[in-house]
Amino acid sequence: MSDRVAKDELFDCFARVAKALSNGRRAEIIDVLAQGERHVEDIASEIHQSIANTSFHLRALAAVGLVATRREGTRIYYRLSSATVGELWSSLRDVAATHIAEIDDLATAYLGNRDALDEIGRDELARRLRDGDVVVVDVRPTPEYAAGHIAGARSIPIGELKRQLRTLPDDVEVVAYCRGPYCVFADEAVRLLHRRGRAALRLKDGFPEWRRAGLPVERKAQEKEQ
């Protein structure tokens, strides 16, 4: 095999990863799995696809090693194969936001105008959590909270927030967070809290970024990661 042929095959192999991610639903699956392990039915529900279509996309991701599986009874659970995959997704998203002009317009069409939504960064939120002057609410689906969440955060999925508002203390600011910078749940939570006269902020990014920064994470109430 000539050097040229070997190099071609090497770079073609690198490109297989990009090809596997060259579908919006597969990118969305990576975004979901960046929160934690999920079974196929859950993933299909989250991305609004049939189980058959979702399984097809998962097989394409698994073929290049981006996701791994385990079986529990009749269910197959999927997870990102390594933290590097989550970093790849974050970098891909950031490159697109920097170099594709229409990303901002598309994000606004999906998320709405964020001008009235105050944000808080990870480091400031970590400090305020240590000081105890803020309530942090995880508005992602319950399985994602169970797989890992900001230490000290309460789980109130966005669909339950209106019903559970009265359980939040009214003398401290509320910070809502969800999957990342392009997740709508935290935006919806902050808008709802504002309508009810509550002081509220959204975390600028989301749980995967918090975890990658090495900030305190819990899987269960008694288990913390530093």
Steps between C-alpha positions, in 0.01 A plus 500: 500500500647837398528785745234689305249216514565447871454869570179512297356210697606655831332831426195330356473316832515831689224630273272210596439673834393819324277297267331334797421844643382644168135457598312733733322220684831328575643826632189533716551146631854592603360807677253281691760237590738771622259523797533132584402150396154446346314206351383500141135577574598806703731626229233451233254702709751779557584544131142439379593208278375144472691231686602352164645830375669565833656154501631560147669824609641336813651219293670758278649670805603168653670392177765770546523453875324819610248316718514183705223269620393270777197274527272479801228242446335582169621860497814632337660802665729739314764739631781707355803276466729754668515855632688589181182449299325761711793736444480433125131592499566818697781601264293425190215712637737787583665492158158508332388793717819691414513434126143443378321833482147367523554315830399805703177546303418131520567497875274802551224337295519195727582655838336840467658835580730462799564870555280508812651183645789571734773236506745378760832331433625176652757651736262759642229238549748272678589786735138584570419136568779496757358817654150350506326806355348333192265214414607294200236315301575226248217515246617206287307171492527294819723224349760760408497646852541149641799433273679807634422854608652810657563427867218648704261551207133410526331299228192671361446399135373789295155344461459493880639844581172690501349250745804503727570874508361531851764257627780745411599749770398851397782688673790379280584514132435192288745369239366256242720282286454229240703324231714778360503834319241391243256331738163674532394361839692751713374791288142386548557464873644851540219654295241321715669612821514860375128493421440393860708789628800291599864595459656239273807437287602234252836324512689622195574150376385172657575190702757339265711817504473521879619140532788544255615804701550272799234672713310300765260241359264256668356178366310431819445719801779332692753476214702799388770536235763769526 
